[in-house]
Amino acid sequence: MRWSYDTQQDGGPVEFHSDPLVIEDLVIVGSDRRKPGGIGHLYAFERETGKPRWKYQVDLGVSADVLRIGPNIHAVTLQDEVLCLDWKTGELVWKSETGQANENHLLSSSPAASRDRVFFGGLDGTVYALDANSGAALWRQDLGGRISTSVLLVDGSLYAGNSNRHIYRLDSGTGAVTADFAAEETPTERLLFADDSLFVFFSDKKLVCLDSSLKTVRWSKAASAPWSSSKPYAWKHAVLAGNESGELFAYRISDGSLLWSEKFEGVIRGIGQSEDALYVGTIKGRVYAYKLSPTTAVLR
């Protein structure tokens, strides 16, 4: 272990739900404590030492992924705010709020970004396009239910799911709805787009592959135990998903056929990757490095 940091010195135990953002010599990540009076932080750790370069206190905290646009980072808080901070100093540049209460401490929707815009899905059921430099709202689109997935930007289109059991595609320039997929269950977690397909978890029961126009279900997979990975992951022509029993499955992107599976100890939450290995993180606090066997690799 090269370094560690104990968050208890900042006001009590917290959780980390987002992917770390690496910028030059810093690792930036948000923490959250989902209870009344809970305090989290946005942290910028030095990569070599783990020493905080800066930390920004946030009531309840930040559970969504942090994005960078130029000199600034953008983060969505559990109080349905978008924060813009200077990534080098942690100083607040601007803040935008929906005013929607989060009494049940629901996890926030991870935002998306283009060169000069931040796209944010609110607890109020609205998708917002904000000017990345000022925070001014460029457009709003009310989808009628809490945004329950990440907001994903792909080739000028935004994808987002909501608590009314729909997946929407919006024009990123205007916010107009260009496609609508009605489902039987609530879409959740972060979305994945790969090989002209959208991959979505529905509740914790199904992994579904949709075509980019949201007209066709290409394939779906029911969970042998509730899906627990924070999103579907793409790796070597496969979609990866982990469940609460510690099972990791790799499905062929094109047709959903099972390529391989592996059993780990603990509830799978995060999956990192390199060219030749996977790094499987569990809620139990253990990380596994996994390489495909020669026999399994042939299945690709």
Phi, psi and omega in degrees: 000125182279321177196164174212162179222127181267111183287350181297334179291349181256014174123016176122171181293140179230175176239157174241121182244353186250164174284135176296146176254120181261121177231113180051246184262015182241150170242117186249131183205152177257148175242160179216153174224100190271076176204158180307129181078006182294146180236132172236181180216155159266124183248145168238102181267142172289131186298325186279326189245339186080000178288132177295122173287320173203161174215140184240118184284137181224126175299130185070323173108194184233120179251348184269163178297145177263137183245151175246136169227107180061233184279359187238159169244156182230133184222143177258128182266168177287356174259020176062043176245154168249123178255139172242120182235150170292122187289339180279326187245340184079009179284139180289129177263312174201165178219138177236137184233143174271336184084003181278128179286152178235065186294333180267004177055047178289148177293146182281158173279128177291137183277176173231164183213146168245196185299323185224015181224149172243130180250128192224133176257121188264162173295341179279003177085011183248138170263131183244144166249118182247144173293125186294336183271329186240339185085000180294140179285124179269324171200162177226144174224112179278120181258003170084004179194153182311134177288115191255358177236176168293164169261127186240128180256123180221113173049047176086358178245144175254138175244139178203144175248156181226174185288351174274013174068043176231151166247131182242149167244130183238151171285122185291341180279327186238339185086359180295140178283124181251347176200152184214122178247120179268131184241173179268344182225168183281127174289142185222172173061198183269144182273156176230137174240125179206138177051048177061028179228148176253129181248131188221137166274135174249119191050229174238026190250328187226147166249122186239138174252117179250150172287161188296338179275356181063027179262334189227136168274112182284320173192163176214155181227126175278147183276136173287333169218159184307134176299138183231345178295148188293345176190168166286145181241142177258133179201121174052058175066017180231157170253128182254140176212138180244155182235180185289345177271003180084013180269131176249126182244142175241116181250141177296131183301319188291321186226359178080006179293145181286122179269315177194166175214159180212147181252130176239169179264120178111166179283121182283132179237308183240149179227114174262170184206152168229189183297323187237009183210156172247150178236108189257118180257141181240158178296338179291347177099012181249142177243133179248137169261126188230129174242141178293141174286159178305324180292316180293322181300329180296332183294342179298000000 
